[in-house]
């Protein structure tokens, strides 16, 4: 039962983060992008910047930041590279800037967008 609640909470946090990004002017390209090499919670774009976003929901801010390990960063980067390779034809030769961001959401619904988090 506890695992289901964590899953639901994580999924809710990702949609909350996507709404936050949308309000900030980002287009949401993909939610929960999964590949054999890794996954990205949100792929978003604003202007010529494509962001691969990791969403973390925790009791407090520091626990959330600490939970983004080097292993998860590597997983996100690999999935981001896969996304770019898979969607290369859609880019129409535009030189996009790439960024790995994090969105932290705490129990009291505090939300923080960390650009270039890793």
N, C-alpha and C positions, 0 to 999 in steps of 0.2 A: 504493500500500500504506500509506503513512504517513497519508493522509487517512482511510482506513478505521479505523486504530488510534485516531486522534483522535476519530472518531465513536463508536466503541465505548467509549472511555474517558469521553467526555462523557455518554453514555447511562448507563454504570455509575455515574458520579458523581451523576447525577440520582436514580437509584434509591437510592443510599446516603444522599443528602440526604433523600429522602422517608421512608426508614426512620428516620432521625434525628428528623425532625419528628414522625413517628407516635409514637415513644418519648416525645417531649416533650409529647404530648397533643393534637397537631393531627390533624384529619381531612384526608385528601388528597382534594380535590374533582376535580382534573384534573392529569394529567401531560402535558407537551409540548403545551400549548394553543396551536394555530396558527390564525392568521387572515390575511386579506389585509393587515391594518394592522400586524401584528407577532406576536410569540409570547412566551409565558411558560413557563418550565421547569416550575414547580409552582404550582398554585393550592391553597392550604390554608386551613383555618379552625380556629380555636380560640375557643370561646365566640362572642362577637359580633364577632370580628375576622377579616376575610378578608385573607390575605397573598398577594401576587404575588411569587414567589421566583425570583431569578436564581441559578443554580448555576454556580460557576467552579472548575475543577480546574486547578491550575498547580503548577509546581515549588516555588514559595514563596509565602508569604502576600501580600507586597507586589505581586508580579506579578499575582496574582489580583484584588486590589482595583483596581489600575491598569487592568485590562482591562475594567472596567465603565464604558464611555464614556458621554458625554451622549447619543449617538445610541442606544445600547442601552437606556439608561434611558427615553428617549422611546418606543422600540419597546415596551417592557414596559408602560408606562403606557397606551399606545393599546390594546394587547391586553387589558389589565385592564379598561378601559372597555368594550370590546367584550364581554368575558365577562359583566360586570355587566348590560349591556343584554340580552344573550342569555338570561341566567338570572334576570331580574327577577321572573318569576312564581313562582320557587321560593323567593324570599326572604320571602314572606308578610308583607310590610310591616315587616320587622325592620330597625331602624336599625343596620346593620353599620358598624364602623370599618374603614377600608381602610389597608393598609400595603404598602410595597414593601420587601422584605427581600433579603438576599443570603446565600448559604451558600457559604463558601470551604472548599475541600478541597485540601490540599497533598499532595505526593508521599509523605510519610511518614504519610498518612491523618489528619493533624490536621484537625479540622473546627471551623468557627466559624460561628455563626448571628448575623448582624448585623441586628437589627431596625431598621426605619426607615432603611435604608441610603441611600435617596435619595428 
